[in-house]
Amino acid sequence: MKIITLIENLVYKKSLVAEHGLSLYVETEHRKILFDTGQSGNFMKNAQELGVEIKDIDAVVISHGHYDHTGGLYSFLLVNKRAKVYVKKEAFLPKFHGSTRFIGIVYDPALLDNRIVYVDTKIQLDENIYIMPDIPIMNPLDTHFQHFKIETAHGFIEDEFNDELYLCITGKNKLSIVSSCSHRGIANILSAAADHFKLPVNTVVGGFHIKNCSIDQSNTITNCLDSLSVKSIGVCHCTGVEQYALMACHFGTRVFYNHTGYTLTCDDC
């Protein structure tokens, strides 16, 4: 198995492009899975450069309904005619930053009808890969809802990201977790996954949404990673390079930056 970062905020290789967004590709012996689609179709250009065939992807998982994770979905569906889209219904609610800037995704029936699988319970995508829909808020300090809104008939309400999904990978008696923006909190995600599978957490990859977090929030996440003895921590996107630097000081070689083009192999997971 391997996980390839098709696009995120940082790139080193000149033949690849970066953008504010995230798209990860998970390949096993039997399945090819896309986790989010970045802000645009640029992830598909990178996929070609990285040897990933878009037409062969079996499933798309949408972590939540923000533009920087869904912006390339329709471009993908025009190319790939077979993949099902796994998503929560709440992802299509009208999402805003503040009360003026729309940052969601609009439902396109021409492309989405007959392609969607709405997720409301754990779904097994492959022998050891699961879509996880439930993230209980066990630690309220590690949530990232501020300024994010949903428009309703009665005005704007705080978005608590009930649409958020993450992936769990089991095998070799250990657990790996793939998140995206972790609005409901990476500490909450890790705790929920560890409690559900009753396995030690080996690897976590994704965005932690802590670029502008408080010291208390940062300490909460650090304490959680320490308490679970997570062996490998791959951060990217909304984690922020400043927070990555602080984590590198604390965790040393256990943490790495999961930049555009980075490939994580099954041995690492």
WOHURA-V474779 format. One record per residue. N is the residue number from 1. RES is the residue in three letters. PHI is phi in whole degrees, -180 to 180 (NA if undefined). PSI is psi in radians with two decimals (NA if undefined). NEAR is the number of other ideal C-beta (glycine too) atoms within 10 Angstrom. Layout:
n=(N N)
res=(RES RES)
phi=(PHI PHI)
psi=(PSI PSI)
near=(NEAR NEAR)
//
This chain:
n=(1 2 3 4 5 6 7 8 9 10 11 12 13 14 15 16 17 18 19 20 21 22 23 24 25 26 27 28 29 30 31 32 33 34 35 36 37 38 39 40 41 42 43 44 45 46 47 48 49 50 51 52 53 54 55 56 57 58 59 60 61 62 63 64 65 66 67 68 69 70 71 72 73 74 75 76 77 78 79 80 81 82 83 84 85 86 87 88 89 90 91 92 93 94 95 96 97 98 99 100 101 102 103 104 105 106 107 108 109 110 111 112 113 114 115 116 117 118 119 120 121 122 123 124 125 126 127 128 129 130 131 132 133 134 135 136 137 138 139 140 141 142 143 144 145 146 147 148 149 150 151 152 153 154 155 156 157 158 159 160 161 162 163 164 165 166 167 168 169 170 171 172 173 174 175 176 177 178 179 180 181 182 183 184 185 186 187 188 189 190 191 192 193 194 195 196 197 198 199 200 201 202 203 204 205 206 207 208 209 210 211 212 213 214 215 216 217 218 219 220 221 222 223 224 225 226 227 228 229 230 231 232 233 234 235 236 237 238 239 240 241 242 243 244 245 246 247 248 249 250 251 252 253 254 255 256 257 258 259 260 261 262 263 264 265 266 267 268 269)
res=(MET LYS ILE ILE THR LEU ILE GLU ASN LEU VAL TYR LYS LYS SER LEU VAL ALA GLU HIS GLY LEU SER LEU TYR VAL GLU THR GLU HIS ARG LYS ILE LEU PHE ASP THR GLY GLN SER GLY ASN PHE MET LYS ASN ALA GLN GLU LEU GLY VAL GLU ILE LYS ASP ILE ASP ALA VAL VAL ILE SER HIS GLY HIS TYR ASP HIS THR GLY GLY LEU TYR SER PHE LEU LEU VAL ASN LYS ARG ALA LYS VAL TYR VAL LYS LYS GLU ALA PHE LEU PRO LYS PHE HIS GLY SER THR ARG PHE ILE GLY ILE VAL TYR ASP PRO ALA LEU LEU ASP ASN ARG ILE VAL TYR VAL ASP THR LYS ILE GLN LEU ASP GLU ASN ILE TYR ILE MET PRO ASP ILE PRO ILE MET ASN PRO LEU ASP THR HIS PHE GLN HIS PHE LYS ILE GLU THR ALA HIS GLY PHE ILE GLU ASP GLU PHE ASN ASP GLU LEU TYR LEU CYS ILE THR GLY LYS ASN LYS LEU SER ILE VAL SER SER CYS SER HIS ARG GLY ILE ALA ASN ILE LEU SER ALA ALA ALA ASP HIS PHE LYS LEU PRO VAL ASN THR VAL VAL GLY GLY PHE HIS ILE LYS ASN CYS SER ILE ASP GLN SER ASN THR ILE THR ASN CYS LEU ASP SER LEU SER VAL LYS SER ILE GLY VAL CYS HIS CYS THR GLY VAL GLU GLN TYR ALA LEU MET ALA CYS HIS PHE GLY THR ARG VAL PHE TYR ASN HIS THR GLY TYR THR LEU THR CYS ASP ASP CYS)
phi=(NA -145 -123 -114 -83 -75 -162 -160 -71 -123 -141 -114 -80 -68 -84 -108 -121 -116 -160 -72 172 -151 -147 -120 -117 -115 -123 -117 -63 -115 -137 -126 -124 -105 -111 74 -130 66 -86 -151 -80 -61 -62 -73 -64 -65 -59 -61 -66 -94 80 -101 -90 -59 -65 -92 -68 -90 -152 -118 -113 -102 -70 -170 -91 -96 -60 -80 -123 -123 -62 -97 -61 -70 -62 -63 -67 -72 -95 -98 -100 -119 -70 -83 -107 -97 -159 -87 -58 -66 -64 -95 -67 -70 -102 -135 -101 72 -119 -126 -98 -74 -130 -99 -129 -94 -70 -111 -63 -63 -105 -98 -58 73 -111 -92 -119 -77 -100 -135 -148 -58 -123 -92 -90 -152 -52 -126 -123 -130 -90 -111 -99 -112 -130 -62 -85 -82 -128 -61 -66 -97 -133 -136 -107 -58 76 -94 -129 -120 -86 -122 -65 -109 115 -92 -126 -66 -84 -98 55 -71 -88 -72 -123 -144 -110 -122 -121 -111 150 54 59 -149 -126 -121 -127 -116 -111 -132 -117 54 -62 -84 101 -65 -65 -68 -64 -61 -65 -64 -67 -63 -69 -71 -93 56 -126 -69 -84 -93 -136 -132 -132 145 -91 -105 53 -123 -54 -118 -78 -79 -62 -64 -64 -60 -66 -61 -69 -59 -65 -65 -61 -68 -66 -90 54 -64 -83 -139 -127 -105 -103 -167 52 -81 -68 89 -68 -65 -68 -59 -63 -65 -67 -64 -65 -83 -96 63 -74 -72 -109 -143 -93 -89 -78 -54 95 -68 -117 -105 -91 -61 -65 -73 -82)
psi=(2.58 2.68 2.11 2.26 1.84 -0.59 2.51 -2.91 -0.37 2.43 2.57 -0.63 2.20 -0.32 -0.08 2.81 2.65 2.80 2.86 1.69 -3.11 2.37 2.20 2.51 2.18 2.14 2.25 -3.06 -0.50 -0.33 2.61 2.07 2.34 2.19 1.75 2.83 0.36 -2.92 -0.39 -2.97 0.10 -0.47 -0.48 -0.58 -0.76 -0.67 -0.76 -0.75 -0.53 0.08 0.40 2.15 1.93 -0.70 -0.35 -0.09 2.33 -0.53 2.55 2.28 2.19 2.06 -0.65 2.97 0.68 2.61 -0.56 0.01 -0.20 -0.10 -0.45 0.09 -0.84 -0.60 -0.70 -0.80 -0.42 -0.45 -0.79 2.06 0.09 -0.49 2.40 2.62 2.02 2.13 2.71 2.59 -0.58 -0.26 -0.40 0.12 2.64 1.86 2.43 2.68 2.01 -2.50 0.16 -0.52 1.92 2.23 0.34 -2.78 2.40 2.36 2.18 1.76 -0.51 -0.54 -0.45 -0.48 2.33 0.07 -0.30 2.44 1.92 2.30 2.16 0.03 2.93 2.33 2.30 2.04 -0.52 -3.14 -0.69 0.31 2.26 2.47 2.22 2.08 -0.17 2.18 1.48 2.46 1.48 -0.44 1.66 -0.40 -0.54 1.18 2.72 1.28 -0.25 2.29 -0.10 2.23 2.76 2.33 2.26 3.07 -0.33 0.24 -2.90 2.45 2.77 2.35 2.02 0.19 0.90 -0.11 -0.05 2.33 2.72 2.93 2.52 2.38 2.13 2.79 2.62 0.59 0.65 2.93 2.35 2.56 2.30 1.99 -3.07 -1.16 -0.32 0.76 -0.60 0.08 2.12 -0.55 -0.68 -0.69 -0.86 -0.77 -0.74 -0.76 -0.80 -0.67 -0.65 -0.82 -0.28 0.72 2.66 2.44 2.06 -0.83 2.47 2.34 2.37 -2.97 2.43 -0.11 0.86 0.34 -0.73 0.53 2.88 2.91 -0.68 -0.71 -0.80 -0.75 -0.62 -0.77 -0.77 -0.75 -0.67 -0.82 -0.67 -0.78 -0.53 -0.07 0.80 2.25 -0.61 2.23 1.86 1.85 2.72 -3.09 -1.95 0.11 -0.69 2.37 -0.52 -0.77 -0.63 -0.74 -0.73 -0.70 -0.65 -0.62 -0.64 -0.81 -0.22 -2.33 -0.06 -0.35 2.51 2.76 2.13 1.25 2.95 2.20 -0.15 2.38 2.15 2.14 2.91 -0.54 -0.56 -0.51 NA)
near=(19 14 25 20 28 29 34 30 21 17 18 11 13 6 10 20 16 18 20 14 27 30 32 29 23 25 19 18 8 10 15 17 23 27 27 33 30 31 21 18 18 22 32 22 15 26 21 10 14 18 7 18 10 19 9 11 21 17 21 25 26 26 29 27 26 27 19 25 25 26 22 26 24 16 18 22 18 10 12 18 8 10 20 14 21 20 26 21 14 17 25 18 18 15 23 18 15 10 10 7 11 12 17 21 24 10 13 11 7 7 16 16 9 7 16 17 13 12 19 9 8 12 16 10 20 18 11 17 23 18 23 22 18 14 23 11 13 13 16 9 15 28 19 22 14 9 12 19 20 19 16 10 4 6 8 14 11 11 25 15 26 16 25 26 23 28 24 23 23 16 16 12 8 15 25 29 25 26 29 29 24 31 25 26 30 29 24 23 26 24 20 21 24 19 10 14 16 7 16 13 23 20 19 26 27 30 28 30 26 25 15 12 20 10 8 9 21 17 14 21 24 15 13 22 22 11 12 18 10 22 15 18 23 22 24 25 30 25 28 20 13 11 20 21 11 16 24 16 9 13 17 8 7 14 22 19 19 25 19 26 20 20 13 22 10 16 8 17 25)
//
